[in-house]
């Protein structure tokens, strides 16, 4: 079973709370992420306060190889498995939640391409080589897409013209390619969904700066408008059913849910560490707080929630194994784990604020930022409530393909 480094005090030193490896190599990339997290933490408050993009962090991640984390080594990447990615992402999330969440959109996309490559898709291998060789950044328009994506496709000679409005486009200011979808009314098959990857910087694509939010401000997840953007036939990566959660979407969910969940676990772990540091560092009458059984209980509850949430996430990936099928069972496993993590993360940051007291209410406190950032976890697909619906229908043998 996964164990944890319970970082209470060791000879008076506060040690962070982190998961220890369940299997050999789980933490192979944690040191890389730890160094980046420490650096990014020095800029996180400024990006949050000023509502600015974490662009310099992307420069560092590119230089360090972190952006190539989930790309297989033969294709120019670092060769991390999804298990190894979640350990690294949990560490990165302790330093800057916005950076960890934004790069998660790139990492899960490369993991999905790597899955396709391992299952014989030569086009996925060629794409990954190009991404690794040119240090390209992938983004998605998943906030606007799903079983009923926004955007329309009009057939013309040699391809399509794509128009539409896309929201929640994380890291759009630094991305090179967007994976997106559009509806096409096929004369023979009726409405279908076209999936494609488009260069961001081309005529017809415009960034609309809408991102002024409660939390995750550094992701700068602005809107995009597409106006008659030409997409050649060979750029269409898949044709999928309209209104159905079929294989391409199941692949997205299978790789997205663990990668993003790890970010929220890291945010919560960072808030817990800050709370313990503040409490243990108090002197004089205020120092009596560490002797208060209620304080001790709240710290214990934070650690318990972090432990069980990580067991859910790591256990889900253990249950699936390395060569999981893209079916309803796989989706159910990962979204249930994600739900456990994102709901626990909100609970933990609430506790961190409560046990720390009024100082955590100030904008200067990392706990205050974590309190806001953690709320974003409830909006990713599948949302916590839709996850329960998915799980319930699965248990009852009912159709789940219209849930997104």
Secondary structure, 3 states (H helix, E strand, C coil): CCCEECCCEECCEECCCEECCCCCCCCCCHHHHHHHHHHHHHHHHHHHHHCCCCHHHHHHHHHHCHHHCCCCHHHCCCCCCHHHHHHHHHHHHHHCHHHHHHHHHHHHHHHHHHHHHHCCCHHHHHHHHHHHHHCCCEEECCCCCCCCCCCEEEEECCEEEEEEEEEEECCCCCCCEEEEEEEEEECCCEEEEEEEEEECCCCCEEEECCCCCCCCHHHCCEEEEEEEEEEEHHHEEEEEECCCCCHHHHHHHHHHHHHHHHHHHHHHHHHHHHHHHHHHCCCHHHHHHHHCHHHHHHHHHHHHHHHHHHHHHHHHHHHHCCCCCCCHHHHHHHHHHHHHHHHHHHHHHHHHHHHHCHHHHCCCCHHHHHHHHHHHHHHCCCCHHHHHHHHHHHHCCCCCCCCC
